């Protein structure tokens, strides 16, 4: 009845035209996976369907089952490969996914979310969640509320769908490091374990000790400024897991499995480092439930912080609405008041078009787009407030007091 899972996750940095050495890197990733012992593979930023089909064709003999999660304009970039049959699939797209006008970031166009593949291995069910949260982009973190609500939505999704499975695996580029608010939400709410904090045997010498997966000194694509500040990078790519009460899990190997450079090349496999987890599972004799309700004070504090982030975001959004509408209104009044005063030259016609476009942009951002984002923030905020309120209302001590009164 015992079995072993060998999971691999990598952000492949597969942006067409933009990503460097993409063709050579995908060939190297395919070659590595063909020779590896991984039986479940979760990939992110596979933005091109052709790249997915290339991997699918090359890996069909070792990982015959696969699924690509189509979403948004570009596709979610998420795909899962498995040695065993993928029985059920589902994709949950987040309502908050960045901004359409931030073209250079592109998160909105990906229609990001969390994909679920339920894998059947004999009589066992394995839930595999593949996801990619919104990035920070090394700026003033304007996407913090988006990422926090993405984390909460993902955590709730995992918690509500994991019960039929014997083991649940969440893998991907979470764009959040241990200690960050989003990480706390994702790990604490569905009671997911991070193998980084667990003892393991380390029987495979080819797997390096887990370190930063983004902007690490050992990666050829890392930002020199980030490397100088944090040589080991940030550990933002994760494999987290949970087993139900019938199984006991033992971490065999965990770390970064890929070498620093593609063989015979001067570049890395991606701008992120891969993560792998080898997990051995056997029936639990004591039948203890490893999952506990997340009602302790630490998680209460986490949810409280998330609520504050969302409330601050709604306040800032209300201010930006006024700014956009004021700017759009002033530009419109200028255009209206200047009718008949523009010289009849092509350059002025182009200038009018640009000013009109700017006016339209401000009015749309202050009305339609602002309302969409505000409703999404309110939905997430209400869910967070409901969570903490219902947990406070059902505390054991409160129930005991009520029973005493009734007696």
C-alpha positions, 0 to 999 in steps of 0.5 A: 500500500505504500507509494512514493511521489516525486514532484517537480515544479519550475517557472519556465520563463516562456514569454515568446520573443522576450524570454532569452534562449527559450528554445534551447532551454525548453529542449534542456528541460525536456531532456532533464525530465526524460531522464528524471524519476519525477512522476508529477510535474507542474510548470508555470509560464508556459505561455505558448501552446506550441511549447506545451505541445512540444513538451507533451510530445517529448514526454509522452513515454515517461509522463503520458498524461498532461493538461494545459489550463487555458485562460485569459488572452495568453493562457494561464501558463500552467500545465501539469504532467503525470505518470498516472491518469488525470481523472478530473480537472478544474481551473479557478480564475482569480477576479483580481489579476493586475491591470490591463494597462500594465502591458509590460507586466502582463499578468492580466492578460494571462487570466491567472488562477489555480488549476486542479488535476485530480490524479488516480493511482490505483485506488489512491487519489492525488490532488495536484494544485498548480498556480502562479500568483501575481509578482511584485516587479521590484516596485512599491508593491501596488499588487499586494492586495491582489496577491493577498486575495489570490492567496486567500482564494487559493487557500480556500479552494485547496481546503474545500476540494482536498477532502476526497484526496489521500494527499494534496500537493500545491506547487508553483511560483507563489511569488511570496516568501516564508514569513510574507502575508500571502505565504502565511495564508496559503500554508496556514488556512488549508494546513499545508506543510512546507518540506523546507521546515522538515527533516529529510533523508537527502538520499539523492546527492544531485539535489542541491539544498533548497535555497532562493529560487528567484534572483539567486547568485547561481542563476545566469538570468538574475538581476545583478542589483537583487543579487548584490542585496540578497545573494541567495535570492528569495524562496518564492517557488514552493511545493507544499503538501497535506495528507489525510488522516489515513496516511503518514508522509515522510520526506525523502528528498527536497531541494533544487534538482537542476544544475546551475547551467544547462549542460554545455551552455552558459545559461540556466534552465530558467530565470527561476530555480526548480524545486523537487520533493520526493515524498514517501507515503504509507498507511497511518496506523494511529489514524490521527487527523493531521489537519487542524482547524486554523483557529489559533491566534497566529492565524487570526492575526494573519487574517486580520493583517489581510483585512487591513491590506484590503481595507487600505486598498479600497481606500486607495482605490476610492482616491484614485477614482476621484483622481481619474474622473477629475483628470478625465473631466478636465481634459474633456472640458479642455477638448470641448472648449478648444473646438474651432481653435485647432490649426488645420494641420496633421500634427494637431489632428494627431495631438487631438487624438492622443488627448482624446485617448487620454481622456477616454482612458481616465474616464474608463479607469475611474468608472468601469475598471474602478468599479470592477476592481472595487467589487472584487476587493469587496468580495474578498474583504467580505469573505475574510471578515466572514471567516474571522467572524464565524470562527470567533462566534463558534469558539469552544469556550463560547459554546460551553458558556451558552450550554451552561446558561441553557442548563 
